Amino acid sequence: MQIDSRECVNININNMGCGSCQTAENGLPKGCKNNGNCSSGGCEKLSVFDWLANMQLPDDQKPFDKVEVRFKNGRKDFFHNKEELSLSMGDTVATEAQSGHDIGIVSLTGELVKVQMKKKKVNPERDDLPVIYRKANQRDLDKWHECQKREEPVKKQAREIAIALKLQMKISDVEFQGDGTKAIFYYTAESRVDFRQLIKEFARTFKIRIEMKQVGYRQEASRLGGIGSCGRELCCSTWLTDFRTVKTSAARYQQLSLNPQKLAGQCGKLKCCLNYELDMYQESLRAFPKMDKKIITQKGKAVCQKIDIFKKKLWYAYLEDKNNWIELDLEDVQEIIKAQKEEKYVASLEDFVQTEPEKSEAVDFEDAAGQDSLTRFDHKNRPNKKRRKKRKKRKKQ
């Protein structure tokens, strides 16, 4: 029995991919050519693990009749299962759309959908949600895959039309509806764009219903994916679902150089990972005095030049001699500031400098068989072959 390349049912446990993604006879990967629409869930991004799947409901409670369905590039929506179909994660279904029907993959079922709806601030008791018509048959799948093959050439042609109209916008992606009657064009632009003429050209060229949807630069990066400077896939295209604001103060707290080329991601904005450890840095900095706080000693005033959060070190310099930095521990600085508040000024900062003990034993350098010489491999006194032959002849004579 041969497995159709469009139906990814069998799961390969070794690589967590579908059965159609195994290697071919010549060692090359087969590839199911689903372009992220694998029904097994092993090839998709932003996949969901149903941790309530093994738990049974009480006898008097019915299964939750709402289902989460995933579409292209991680776009998800909630649907009502009025027909009470037996659905599980990975099933391909035909869903209701504004006009016609769409094809999607079930990403979540059961009680976990209710939790997800509350997280997305959607009322689980809503009855006006779009419905699921049926499980997708072979005819629906054939039509769906034909529409997917059209997306790339349509995107290329749409970019050419936008350039010809001299519009300041970039069409990043195209998504066809499952029945092929409608297409969503995702674009990015820095300012407002008048694309009325563009929609007319698209409708005349492609002969379908057109919907334009503007996305931000971060949403565009999450849809397209890529590899970050850390060598891993982008967080926004693998597991990150919400985009929080990132400020340059996050880089200042972590003492990073304010270099836009290093702090910006592929979307051109500040990297989302700057917020990951920000709370830890802010909590650690609470024990440190402020950078602009001056220390008053009997020798003079000193200002902070640099801090090291992990080693709990601070470097101070006198106002009269800013080139001479003095390294101090955090505990010593706190003690100096405490004495300063009580108007008991210390003599100088040099009294708190911890000097390392000098080593009494001096290690002499030893020349190990002339290893320090660059010509140690040159054997100048070694006789050559001709001299050896002459010596042998003399001995024989």
C-alpha positions as CSV (number, residue, x, y, z in Angstrom):
1,M,0.0,0.0,0.0
2,Q,1.5,3.3,-1.1
3,I,1.1,6.4,1.0
4,D,-0.2,9.4,-0.9
5,S,2.2,12.4,-0.6
6,R,-0.8,14.6,0.3
7,E,-1.9,12.6,3.3
8,C,0.6,12.7,6.1
9,V,-0.9,10.2,8.5
10,N,1.9,7.9,9.8
11,I,4.2,9.6,12.3
12,N,7.9,8.9,12.3
13,I,8.9,8.9,16.0
14,N,12.7,9.3,15.2
15,N,12.4,12.7,13.4
16,M,8.9,13.7,14.6
17,G,7.9,14.1,11.0
18,C,5.2,12.5,8.9
19,G,5.7,9.2,7.1
20,S,6.0,10.9,3.8
21,C,9.0,12.9,4.9
22,Q,11.4,9.9,5.2
23,T,14.4,9.5,3.0
24,A,14.1,8.2,-0.6
25,E,16.0,5.3,-2.1
26,N,19.0,7.4,-3.1
27,G,19.3,8.9,0.4
28,L,17.7,12.3,-0.4
29,P,14.7,13.4,1.6
30,K,11.3,12.7,0.0
31,G,9.4,15.7,1.3
32,C,5.7,15.6,1.6
33,K,5.4,18.9,-0.2
34,N,2.7,20.1,2.2
35,N,4.4,23.4,2.8
36,G,3.6,23.5,6.6
37,N,0.2,21.9,6.3
38,C,1.2,18.4,7.5
39,S,-1.8,16.7,9.2
40,S,0.4,14.8,11.7
41,G,1.5,18.0,13.3
42,G,5.2,17.0,13.1
43,C,6.2,19.4,10.3
44,E,4.3,22.5,11.5
45,K,5.4,25.5,13.5
46,L,3.5,26.7,16.6
47,S,2.3,23.2,17.2
48,V,0.2,22.5,20.3
49,F,0.5,19.7,22.8
50,D,-2.8,18.6,24.3
51,W,-2.0,17.7,27.9
52,L,-5.6,17.0,28.6
53,A,-6.1,14.3,25.9
54,N,-5.6,11.3,28.3
55,M,-8.1,12.6,30.9
56,Q,-11.7,11.4,30.8
57,L,-14.7,13.6,31.3
58,P,-17.3,12.9,33.9
59,D,-20.3,10.7,32.8
60,D,-22.8,13.6,32.8
61,Q,-20.6,16.0,30.8
62,K,-20.5,16.3,27.1
63,P,-17.3,17.0,25.1
64,F,-16.7,20.7,24.3
65,D,-18.2,21.5,20.9
66,K,-15.7,24.2,19.9
67,V,-12.6,23.4,17.9
68,E,-9.5,25.3,17.0
69,V,-8.5,25.1,13.4
70,R,-5.1,26.2,11.9
71,F,-4.6,27.6,8.5
72,K,-1.5,28.8,6.6
73,N,1.5,30.2,8.5
74,G,0.0,29.6,11.9
75,R,-3.3,31.6,11.4
76,K,-5.8,30.1,13.8
77,D,-9.5,30.5,14.5
78,F,-12.3,28.9,16.6
79,F,-15.2,27.0,15.0
80,H,-18.4,25.4,16.2
81,N,-18.7,21.6,15.7
82,K,-22.5,21.6,15.3
83,E,-22.6,18.2,13.5
84,E,-20.7,16.6,16.4
85,L,-18.1,15.1,14.2
86,S,-15.5,12.9,15.7
87,L,-12.5,15.2,15.3
88,S,-8.9,14.8,16.5
89,M,-5.8,16.9,16.1
90,G,-4.4,16.7,12.6
91,D,-7.7,16.1,10.8
92,T,-8.3,18.2,7.7
93,V,-11.8,19.8,7.7
94,A,-13.9,22.1,5.5
95,T,-14.9,25.2,7.5
96,E,-17.3,28.1,6.9
97,A,-15.9,31.2,5.4
98,Q,-17.3,34.6,4.5
99,S,-18.0,33.4,1.0
100,G,-17.7,29.7,0.2
101,H,-15.6,27.4,2.4
102,D,-12.1,27.1,3.5
103,I,-9.8,24.1,4.3
104,G,-7.9,23.9,7.5
105,I,-6.3,21.5,10.0
106,V,-7.6,20.8,13.4
107,S,-5.0,22.0,15.9
108,L,-6.8,21.6,19.2
109,T,-9.9,19.8,20.5
110,G,-11.6,19.1,23.8
111,E,-11.5,21.1,27.1
112,L,-8.2,22.8,26.2
113,V,-10.0,24.8,23.5
114,K,-12.1,26.4,26.3
115,V,-8.9,27.4,28.0
116,Q,-7.5,28.8,24.8
117,M,-10.6,30.8,24.1
118,K,-10.5,32.4,27.5
119,K,-6.9,33.3,26.9
120,K,-7.8,34.9,23.6
121,K,-10.7,36.7,25.3
122,V,-13.3,34.8,23.3
123,N,-16.5,33.8,25.1
124,P,-16.7,30.0,25.1
125,E,-20.5,30.1,25.1
126,R,-20.8,32.0,21.8
127,D,-23.1,30.5,19.3
128,D,-22.3,32.8,16.4
129,L,-18.9,31.2,15.6
130,P,-18.4,29.8,12.1
131,V,-19.2,26.1,11.8
132,I,-17.3,23.1,10.5
133,Y,-19.1,21.5,7.5
134,R,-17.4,18.2,7.2
135,K,-14.1,16.3,7.1
136,A,-12.3,17.2,3.9
137,N,-12.8,14.7,1.2
138,Q,-10.4,13.9,-1.7
139,R,-12.1,16.5,-3.9
140,D,-11.6,19.2,-1.3
141,L,-7.9,18.2,-0.9
142,D,-7.3,18.3,-4.6
143,K,-8.8,21.8,-4.9
144,W,-6.8,23.0,-1.9
145,H,-3.5,21.8,-3.2
146,E,-4.1,23.4,-6.6
147,C,-4.7,26.7,-4.8
148,Q,-1.5,26.3,-2.8
149,K,0.5,25.8,-6.0
150,R,-0.9,29.1,-7.4
151,E,0.2,31.2,-4.4
152,E,3.9,31.6,-5.3
153,P,3.4,32.7,-9.0
154,V,0.5,34.9,-7.9
155,K,2.7,36.6,-5.3
156,K,5.4,37.2,-7.8
157,Q,3.0,38.7,-10.3
158,A,1.3,40.8,-7.6
159,R,4.7,42.4,-6.7
160,E,5.3,43.3,-10.3
161,I,1.9,45.0,-10.5
162,A,2.6,46.9,-7.3
163,I,6.0,48.1,-8.6
164,A,4.4,49.2,-11.9
165,L,1.9,51.3,-10.0
166,K,4.8,52.8,-7.9
167,L,3.2,52.0,-4.6
168,Q,5.4,52.2,-1.4
169,M,4.5,48.8,-0.1
170,K,5.8,45.3,-0.1
171,I,3.6,42.2,-0.7
172,S,5.0,39.6,1.6
173,D,2.7,36.6,1.2
174,V,-0.5,35.4,-0.5
175,E,-3.0,33.0,1.0
176,F,-5.7,31.4,-1.1
177,Q,-9.0,30.3,0.4
178,G,-9.6,26.5,0.3
179,D,-12.2,26.7,-2.5
180,G,-10.0,29.1,-4.6
181,T,-12.6,31.9,-4.8
182,K,-10.7,34.4,-2.6
183,A,-7.1,35.4,-1.9
184,I,-5.6,37.4,1.0
185,F,-2.6,39.6,0.1
186,Y,-0.4,40.4,3.1
187,Y,1.6,43.5,2.8
188,T,3.8,45.9,4.8
189,A,4.1,49.6,4.4
190,E,5.6,52.5,6.4
191,S,2.7,54.8,5.8
192,R,-0.9,54.6,4.5
193,V,-1.2,53.3,0.9
194,D,-4.0,54.0,-1.5
195,F,-4.4,50.6,-3.1
196,R,-7.8,51.0,-4.8
197,Q,-6.3,50.9,-8.2
198,L,-4.2,47.9,-7.1
199,I,-7.3,45.9,-6.1
200,K,-8.8,46.6,-9.5
201,E,-5.7,45.3,-11.2
202,F,-5.6,42.2,-9.0
203,A,-9.3,41.4,-9.7
204,R,-8.8,41.9,-13.4
205,T,-5.7,39.8,-13.5
206,F,-6.5,36.9,-11.2
207,K,-10.3,36.9,-11.4
208,I,-10.9,36.2,-7.7
209,R,-12.1,38.2,-4.7
210,I,-9.3,40.2,-3.2
211,E,-8.6,41.1,0.5
212,M,-5.7,43.3,1.5
213,K,-4.4,42.8,5.0
214,Q,-1.6,45.0,6.4
215,V,0.8,43.3,8.9
216,G,3.7,44.7,10.9
217,Y,7.3,43.9,10.3
218,R,7.4,41.5,13.2
219,Q,4.3,39.7,11.9
220,E,6.0,39.5,8.5
221,A,9.1,37.9,10.0
222,S,7.0,35.4,11.9
223,R,5.1,34.4,8.8
224,L,8.2,34.0,6.6
225,G,10.5,32.5,9.2
226,G,14.3,32.5,9.1
227,I,17.5,31.9,11.2
228,G,18.5,34.4,13.8
229,S,22.0,35.6,14.8
230,C,22.0,33.0,17.6
231,G,21.9,30.2,14.9
232,R,18.4,29.0,15.8
233,E,15.0,29.5,14.1
234,L,13.3,32.8,14.9
235,C,11.3,32.7,18.1
236,C,8.3,34.4,16.5
237,S,8.0,31.7,13.9
238,T,8.4,28.7,16.3
239,W,6.9,29.3,19.7
240,L,6.4,33.1,20.4
241,T,2.8,34.0,19.9
242,D,2.6,37.6,21.4
243,F,4.7,40.5,20.5
244,R,5.6,42.7,23.5
245,T,7.2,46.1,23.1
246,V,11.0,46.2,23.4
247,K,12.7,49.4,24.4
248,T,16.3,50.5,24.3
249,S,16.3,50.7,28.1
250,A,16.3,46.8,28.0
251,A,19.8,47.0,26.4
252,R,21.0,49.6,28.8
253,Y,20.0,47.5,31.8
254,Q,21.9,44.5,30.4
255,Q,24.9,46.8,29.6
256,L,24.8,46.0,25.9
257,S,26.3,48.3,23.3
258,L,23.7,50.4,21.6
259,N,24.5,49.2,18.1
260,P,21.4,49.1,16.0
261,Q,22.9,46.4,13.7
262,K,23.4,44.0,16.6
263,L,20.3,44.8,18.6
264,A,17.9,44.6,15.6
265,G,16.4,41.4,14.3
266,Q,15.4,40.4,10.8
267,C,12.3,42.5,11.1
268,G,14.4,45.6,11.6
269,K,13.0,46.1,15.1
270,L,14.7,45.4,18.4
271,K,15.1,41.7,19.2
272,C,12.4,40.1,21.3
273,C,15.0,38.2,23.2
274,L,16.1,41.4,24.9
275,N,13.1,41.0,27.2
276,Y,13.8,37.4,28.2
277,E,16.4,38.1,31.0
278,L,15.4,41.7,31.7
279,D,13.5,40.9,34.9
280,M,16.6,39.1,36.3
281,Y,18.8,42.1,35.5
282,Q,16.3,44.6,37.1
283,E,16.1,42.5,40.2
284,S,19.9,42.2,40.5
285,L,20.3,46.0,40.0
286,R,18.2,46.8,43.0
287,A,21.1,46.0,45.3
288,F,23.4,48.3,43.3
289,P,23.5,52.1,43.9
290,K,22.5,54.4,41.0
291,M,25.1,55.2,38.4
292,D,24.8,58.9,38.9
293,K,25.3,58.7,42.7
294,K,28.6,60.2,43.8
295,I,30.7,58.9,46.7
296,I,32.2,61.6,49.0
297,T,35.5,60.7,50.7
298,Q,38.0,62.8,52.6
299,K,40.2,62.6,49.5
300,G,37.5,63.8,47.2
301,K,34.4,62.9,45.3
302,A,34.2,59.8,43.1
303,V,31.7,58.8,40.4
304,C,30.8,55.3,39.1
305,Q,32.2,54.5,35.8
306,K,31.3,50.8,35.3
307,I,29.5,47.9,37.0
308,D,29.6,44.2,36.7
309,I,26.3,42.6,37.8
310,F,27.5,39.0,37.9
311,K,30.8,39.6,39.8
312,K,29.2,42.3,41.9
313,K,32.0,44.7,41.2
314,L,32.0,48.5,40.7
315,W,34.6,50.8,39.3
316,Y,34.9,54.3,40.6
317,A,37.1,57.2,39.6
318,Y,37.8,60.6,41.3
319,L,36.6,63.7,39.6
320,E,40.1,65.1,39.5
321,D,41.5,61.8,38.0
322,K,38.9,60.1,35.9
323,N,41.5,58.0,34.0
324,N,42.4,56.1,37.2
325,W,39.6,53.5,37.9
326,I,39.4,51.9,41.3
327,E,37.7,48.4,41.6
328,L,35.5,47.9,44.6
329,D,33.1,45.2,45.8
330,L,29.4,45.8,46.2
331,E,29.5,45.2,49.9
332,D,32.3,47.8,50.3
333,V,30.4,50.4,48.3
334,Q,27.3,49.8,50.4
335,E,29.4,50.3,53.5
336,I,30.9,53.6,52.2
337,I,27.4,54.9,51.2
338,K,26.0,54.0,54.7
339,A,28.9,55.8,56.4
340,Q,28.3,58.8,54.0
341,K,24.6,59.1,55.1
342,E,25.8,59.2,58.7
343,E,28.3,61.9,57.7
344,K,31.2,59.7,58.6
345,Y,33.3,60.0,55.5
346,V,36.0,57.4,54.8
347,A,39.6,58.4,54.1
348,S,39.8,57.2,50.5
349,L,38.6,54.4,48.2
350,E,42.1,52.9,48.0
351,D,41.7,51.6,51.5
352,F,39.0,49.2,50.3
353,V,41.0,47.8,47.4
354,Q,41.7,44.1,47.8
355,T,45.3,43.4,46.8
356,E,46.2,39.8,45.7
357,P,48.9,38.1,47.7
358,E,52.2,38.0,45.9
359,K,53.6,34.7,44.9
360,S,56.8,33.9,46.8
361,E,58.1,31.2,44.5
362,A,59.5,32.4,41.3
363,V,59.2,30.0,38.4
364,D,62.3,30.1,36.2
365,F,62.0,29.3,32.5
366,E,63.7,26.1,31.4
367,D,64.9,25.4,27.9
368,A,63.6,21.9,27.1
369,A,66.0,20.5,24.5
370,G,66.1,23.8,22.6
371,Q,62.4,24.0,21.9
372,D,62.6,27.8,22.0
373,S,64.8,27.9,19.0
374,L,63.3,28.3,15.5
375,T,66.1,26.4,13.9
376,R,65.8,23.4,16.2
377,F,64.8,21.1,13.3
378,D,67.7,22.2,11.1
379,H,70.5,19.5,11.3
380,K,73.5,21.4,9.9
381,N,76.2,19.0,11.0
382,R,74.4,16.0,9.6
383,P,76.5,14.5,6.8
384,N,74.9,14.0,3.4
385,K,74.8,10.8,1.3
386,K,77.8,11.7,-0.9
387,R,80.0,12.1,2.1
388,R,78.9,8.8,3.5
389,K,79.7,7.0,0.3
390,K,83.2,8.5,0.2
391,R,83.9,7.5,3.7
392,K,82.7,3.9,3.0
393,K,85.1,3.7,0.0
394,R,88.0,5.0,2.1
395,K,87.4,2.4,4.7
396,K,87.3,-0.4,2.1
397,Q,90.6,0.8,0.6
